Amino acid sequence: MEQTLRPDLSPYRIFSIEEWAELRADTPMTLAEEEIVALRSLGDPVSLDEVERIYLPISRLLSLYVAATQELFHATRRFLGTSDGKTPFIIGIGGSVAVGKSTTARILRQLLTRWPSQPKVDLVTTDGFLFPNAVLAAEGRMERKGFPESYDLDALLRFLTDIKAGKPRVRAPVYSHLTYDIVPGETIVIDRPDILILEGLNVLQPRDLPKDGKAIPFVSDFFDFSIYIDADEEAVRGWYVERFMDLKETRFRDPRSYFHEYAEVSDEAAAAVAAGLWDRINLVNLRENILPTRQRADLILRKGRNHAVAEVALRKL
């Protein structure tokens, strides 16, 4: 029988939207409605009001965390007697396919960039660290794309190690959602940001612990703060299918699209394909790998069926 954790034993403090919105305090609104429209992903109807009530308080919270973490870095340097360069503050954002991670990441990036201190904020998705389709196909893992084993974890850990060490001009591979594959030879350069946002399905995923106790880092070991975007399975399934249908009329019509074959099929057939992909791949990944990491996040944004955040959970210190 499933046991429900008593509220007084939960590691989180739960906020209603009204309670959370009050924590904005005097944080200024620096985004216009047309900018929010440009930042939101297909099928994610985030509004100016939601940015003010949900994302501005998060921006204020992060500003306090960044300041406190910088003080901790300075204290550690004084203790060690070192004069290392700045250490970037890394934010991880995880959650299911189609739940709104990308929208959240882009909005937060813009809000953080517009703090009075004007920090340099970069955004990287873990899609670029997927193995190329040719590798996945050769190993019979195309239907496991997005699962932990489909990522080049060593490359991702090297990237985060270099970022955290303050190294200049760290390169990350580029992924194309049009061709559904890594872009050969193309990279983005991350050059000593003040803040890095890393967004992806499995960013909070732990690794199997070695029996001999050797140090094997998790991706989340590099995070200073983490956010999980949460919603009911049926809601996310509906958003996924709706997005697939929207893409059928837009991106899939490009002959270069990996899913171009579905551009001309009937809506009924396309919806069936989308539902099959969800049930066979994305739902399995959610249940086996993504959802179990929810309780590792510092902040959980719980969405309702209308795609709007309905509840916020903040980990107690």
Secondary structure in CASP SS format (residue, H / E / C, confidence):
PFRMAT SS
TARGET T0000
AUTHOR 0000-0000-0000
METHOD secondary structure of the structure
MODEL  1
M C 1.00
E C 1.00
Q C 1.00
T C 1.00
L C 1.00
R C 1.00
P H 1.00
D H 1.00
L H 1.00
S C 1.00
P C 1.00
Y E 1.00
R E 1.00
I E 1.00
F E 1.00
S E 1.00
I H 1.00
E H 1.00
E H 1.00
W H 1.00
A H 1.00
E H 1.00
L C 1.00
R C 1.00
A C 1.00
D C 1.00
T C 1.00
P C 1.00
M C 1.00
T C 1.00
L C 1.00
A C 1.00
E H 1.00
E H 1.00
E H 1.00
I H 1.00
V H 1.00
A H 1.00
L H 1.00
R C 1.00
S C 1.00
L C 1.00
G C 1.00
D C 1.00
P C 1.00
V C 1.00
S C 1.00
L H 1.00
D H 1.00
E H 1.00
V H 1.00
E H 1.00
R H 1.00
I H 1.00
Y H 1.00
L H 1.00
P H 1.00
I H 1.00
S H 1.00
R H 1.00
L H 1.00
L H 1.00
S H 1.00
L H 1.00
Y H 1.00
V H 1.00
A H 1.00
A H 1.00
T H 1.00
Q H 1.00
E H 1.00
L H 1.00
F H 1.00
H H 1.00
A H 1.00
T H 1.00
R H 1.00
R H 1.00
F H 1.00
L H 1.00
G C 1.00
T C 1.00
S C 1.00
D C 1.00
G C 1.00
K C 1.00
T C 1.00
P C 1.00
F E 1.00
I E 1.00
I E 1.00
G E 1.00
I E 1.00
G E 1.00
G E 1.00
S C 1.00
V C 1.00
A C 1.00
V C 1.00
G C 1.00
K H 1.00
S H 1.00
T H 1.00
T H 1.00
A H 1.00
R H 1.00
I H 1.00
L H 1.00
R H 1.00
Q H 1.00
L H 1.00
L H 1.00
T H 1.00
R C 1.00
W C 1.00
P C 1.00
S C 1.00
Q C 1.00
P C 1.00
K C 1.00
V E 1.00
D E 1.00
L E 1.00
V E 1.00
T E 1.00
T H 1.00
D H 1.00
G H 1.00
F H 1.00
L E 1.00
F C 1.00
P C 1.00
N H 1.00
A H 1.00
V H 1.00
L H 1.00
A H 1.00
A H 1.00
E C 1.00
G C 1.00
R C 1.00
M H 1.00
E H 1.00
R H 1.00
K C 1.00
G C 1.00
F C 1.00
P H 1.00
E H 1.00
S H 1.00
Y E 1.00
D C 1.00
L H 1.00
D H 1.00
A H 1.00
L H 1.00
L H 1.00
R H 1.00
F H 1.00
L H 1.00
T H 1.00
D H 1.00
I H 1.00
K H 1.00
A C 1.00
G C 1.00
K C 1.00
P C 1.00
R C 1.00
V E 1.00
R E 1.00
A E 1.00
P E 1.00
V E 1.00
Y E 1.00
S E 1.00
H C 1.00
L C 1.00
T C 1.00
Y C 1.00
D E 1.00
I E 1.00
V E 1.00
P E 1.00
G E 1.00
E E 1.00
T E 1.00
I E 1.00
V E 1.00
I E 1.00
D C 1.00
R C 1.00
P C 1.00
D C 1.00
I E 1.00
L E 1.00
I E 1.00
L E 1.00
E E 1.00
G C 1.00
L C 1.00
N C 1.00
V C 1.00
L C 1.00
Q C 1.00
P C 1.00
R C 1.00
D C 1.00
L C 1.00
P C 1.00
K C 1.00
D C 1.00
G C 1.00
K C 1.00
A C 1.00
I C 1.00
P C 1.00
F C 1.00
V H 1.00
S H 1.00
D H 1.00
F H 1.00
F C 1.00
D C 1.00
F E 1.00
S E 1.00
I E 1.00
Y E 1.00
I E 1.00
D E 1.00
A C 1.00
D C 1.00
E H 1.00
E H 1.00
A H 1.00
V H 1.00
R H 1.00
G H 1.00
W H 1.00
Y H 1.00
V H 1.00
E H 1.00
R H 1.00
F H 1.00
M H 1.00
D H 1.00
L H 1.00
K H 1.00
E C 1.00
T C 1.00
R H 1.00
F H 1.00
R H 1.00
D C 1.00
P C 1.00
R C 1.00
S C 1.00
Y C 1.00
F C 1.00
H H 1.00
E H 1.00
Y H 1.00
A C 1.00
E C 1.00
V C 1.00
S C 1.00
D H 1.00
E H 1.00
A H 1.00
A H 1.00
A H 1.00
A H 1.00
V H 1.00
A H 1.00
A H 1.00
G H 1.00
L H 1.00
W H 1.00
D H 1.00
R H 1.00
I H 1.00
N H 1.00
L H 1.00
V H 1.00
N H 1.00
L H 1.00
R H 1.00
E H 1.00
N H 1.00
I H 1.00
L H 1.00
P H 1.00
T H 1.00
R H 1.00
Q H 1.00
R H 1.00
A C 1.00
D C 1.00
L E 1.00
I E 1.00
L E 1.00
R E 1.00
K E 1.00
G C 1.00
R C 1.00
N C 1.00
H C 1.00
A C 1.00
V E 1.00
A E 1.00
E E 1.00
V E 1.00
A E 1.00
L E 1.00
R E 1.00
K C 1.00
L C 1.00
END
